[in-house]
Amino acid sequence: MDSSVYPNKDFVAASKKWVSIYCNKESEHGSKKVGLDKELCAIIAGITCDEHTKNFAELSGKFFKGTIMNPTHIWCDPDGNEIGRQVGAMPTKGLVEKMGEALKKVGPGLGGDEYAYMNDKIAEGQKASEENKPKDAIAAWTAVTKMSKNPGAKNVVARAQAGLDKLNEYGKDQVAKAKDLATGGDVEGARKLLKEIYSGYKGLDCAKDAEKEIANLPKPK
């Protein structure tokens, strides 16, 4: 199946609706050089032998007890719970049909292109946050959370939401700091800080809080 089914265009198209993890404890098949300084598995494109042997070591105990029949295909929901299993080799058509049956159990799923897009956006948001560009971070992470209706996106959406929650928490802390400034008599300092939060964190609750506090400040003379 490594050389006939997995490279088949029909299997490749169907697999884009899944996050596939290839597990194989064997490495005797060796590697092949790709480019100037990269070596990948000789039978499975895109991964190294170290990666698929590590996958086998980490996952075999979760899904198998005793003898492991090779090949075995296992399908899981987004939380990693098994929803289907096929033991033994199959032609491409049969395997694609099995994948379709499993897909019906988990809903529309998350395609490979969508998964890559969401991960790129999460990385983009993280970079923007580290560079103190909250507007860009919020835009990137919000693009991910908008896909929350897809059950297959749950875990990826949670990562983006965690980033937004962290920004919101920081924004709320700054609003509290601004209120302390106003109480201490530094109204203009409070106004400046609140405006920064309002303009830089739009879309988050902290921006709404900042807007309310700005309205409560004495009008500038």
C-alpha positions in Angstrom: 0.0 0.0 0.0 2.9 2.3 0.6 3.9 2.3 -3.0 0.5 1.8 -4.7 -2.4 3.1 -2.6 -1.1 6.0 -0.7 0.4 7.9 -3.7 -2.9 7.3 -5.7 -4.5 10.6 -6.6 -7.9 9.4 -5.3 -6.5 8.5 -1.9 -4.5 11.8 -1.8 -7.7 13.8 -2.4 -9.7 11.9 0.2 -6.8 12.2 2.8 -6.9 16.0 2.6 -10.0 15.9 4.8 -8.0 14.2 7.5 -4.9 14.8 9.6 -2.9 11.7 8.7 -0.3 10.2 11.0 1.8 7.5 9.4 3.2 4.9 11.9 5.9 2.3 11.0 8.4 0.9 13.3 10.6 -0.3 10.4 13.4 1.8 9.0 15.3 -0.7 6.9 13.8 0.7 3.7 16.1 3.7 4.3 16.0 7.3 3.3 16.5 9.3 0.1 18.1 12.7 -0.3 15.8 15.6 -1.1 17.5 18.9 -2.0 20.9 19.7 -0.8 20.8 18.7 2.9 17.5 16.9 3.6 16.8 13.2 3.9 13.3 11.8 3.9 11.7 8.3 4.1 12.2 6.4 0.9 8.6 5.1 0.8 6.5 7.8 2.3 6.8 11.3 1.0 7.2 14.3 3.3 8.4 12.6 6.5 11.6 11.1 7.9 12.0 7.5 9.1 12.7 8.9 12.6 9.3 10.6 12.5 7.3 7.5 11.5 9.1 5.2 14.0 8.5 7.8 16.8 4.8 7.9 15.8 4.6 4.2 16.1 6.3 4.2 19.5 3.9 6.9 20.8 0.6 5.6 19.4 0.8 1.8 19.2 0.1 1.4 23.0 -3.0 3.7 22.7 -4.7 1.7 19.9 -3.3 -1.8 20.1 -3.0 -4.6 22.6 -0.8 -7.6 21.6 -0.1 -8.4 18.0 -0.4 -5.5 15.5 -1.6 -6.4 12.1 0.1 -4.5 9.3 -1.4 -2.5 7.7 -4.2 -1.2 10.0 -6.0 2.0 9.4 -7.6 3.8 12.3 -9.9 6.8 12.2 -10.4 9.2 15.1 -12.6 12.1 15.9 -11.0 15.5 16.7 -10.4 14.5 20.3 -8.5 11.4 19.4 -11.3 8.9 20.1 -11.4 5.9 17.7 -14.4 5.8 15.4 -13.4 3.3 12.9 -10.8 0.6 12.1 -9.8 -1.4 9.0 -7.3 -4.3 9.4 -5.5 -5.6 6.4 -4.6 -4.3 2.9 -7.3 -2.7 0.7 -7.4 -1.3 -2.8 -7.6 2.4 -3.2 -11.4 2.4 -3.9 -12.2 0.4 -0.8 -10.0 2.5 1.5 -11.5 5.8 0.2 -15.0 4.4 0.8 -14.0 3.5 4.4 -12.7 7.0 4.9 -16.0 8.4 3.6 -17.9 6.3 6.2 -15.7 7.6 9.0 -16.1 11.1 7.8 -19.9 10.9 8.2 -19.4 10.1 11.9 -17.5 13.3 12.6 -19.3 15.8 10.3 -17.6 17.9 7.6 -14.2 17.7 9.2 -11.3 20.0 8.6 -9.5 19.7 5.3 -5.7 19.8 5.0 -5.8 23.2 3.3 -8.0 24.6 6.0 -5.8 23.1 8.7 -2.7 24.7 7.2 -4.5 28.0 6.9 -5.6 28.0 10.5 -2.1 27.1 11.8 -0.6 29.8 9.6 -3.0 32.3 11.2 -2.2 31.1 14.7 1.5 31.6 14.0 0.8 35.0 12.5 -1.1 36.0 15.6 1.6 34.8 17.9 4.2 36.7 16.0 2.1 39.9 16.0 1.5 39.5 19.8 5.2 39.1 20.5 5.9 42.3 18.4 3.3 44.2 20.4 0.9 44.5 17.5 -2.4 43.6 19.1 -4.6 44.7 16.1 -2.8 42.3 13.8 -2.9 39.5 16.4 -6.6 39.9 17.0 -7.3 39.9 13.3 -5.3 36.7 12.7 -6.7 34.8 15.7 -10.3 36.0 15.0 -10.0 34.6 11.5 -9.5 31.2 13.1 -12.3 31.4 15.7 -14.8 32.2 12.9 -14.4 28.6 11.8 -15.7 27.3 15.2 -18.9 25.9 13.7 -16.8 23.1 12.1 -16.4 20.4 14.7 -13.2 19.3 13.2 -11.7 22.7 14.0 -12.4 22.6 17.7 -8.8 22.0 18.9 -7.3 24.6 16.6 -9.9 27.2 17.4 -9.2 26.6 21.1 -5.6 27.6 20.5 -6.6 30.8 18.8 -9.2 31.6 21.5 -6.5 31.2 24.2 -4.4 33.8 22.4 -7.4 36.2 22.3 -8.2 35.5 26.0 -4.6 36.4 26.9 -4.8 39.7 25.1 -8.2 40.5 26.6 -6.8 39.8 30.1 -3.9 42.1 29.5 -6.3 44.8 28.1 -8.5 44.6 31.2 -5.4 44.9 33.4 -4.6 48.1 31.5 -8.1 49.5 31.9 -7.8 48.8 35.7 -4.5 50.7 35.7 -6.1 53.6 33.8 -8.9 53.8 36.4 -6.3 54.0 39.2 -4.5 56.8 37.3 -7.8 58.7 37.1 -8.6 58.2 40.8 -5.1 59.5 41.6 -5.7 62.6 39.6 -3.9 61.8 36.4 -7.0 62.0 34.2 -5.1 62.7 31.0 -2.7 59.8 31.6 -5.8 57.6 32.1 -7.4 58.9 29.0 -4.3 58.2 26.9 -4.0 54.7 28.1 -7.7 54.0 27.7 -7.6 55.3 24.1 -4.7 52.9 23.4 -6.7 49.9 24.6 -9.9 51.1 22.8 -8.1 51.5 19.4 -5.7 48.6 19.7 -7.9 45.9 21.1 -11.2 46.4 19.2 -13.2 43.2 19.0 -12.4 42.3 22.6 -14.3 43.0 25.8 -11.5 45.1 27.2 -12.0 47.6 24.3 -15.6 48.0 25.3 -14.6 48.5 28.9 -12.1 51.1 27.8 -14.8 52.9 25.8 -17.1 53.1 28.8 -14.3 54.4 31.1 -13.4 57.1 28.5 -17.0 58.3 28.6 -16.9 58.4 32.4 -13.8 60.7 32.5 -14.2 64.5 32.9 -14.1 66.3 29.6 -10.8 67.8 28.7 -10.6 71.5 29.3 
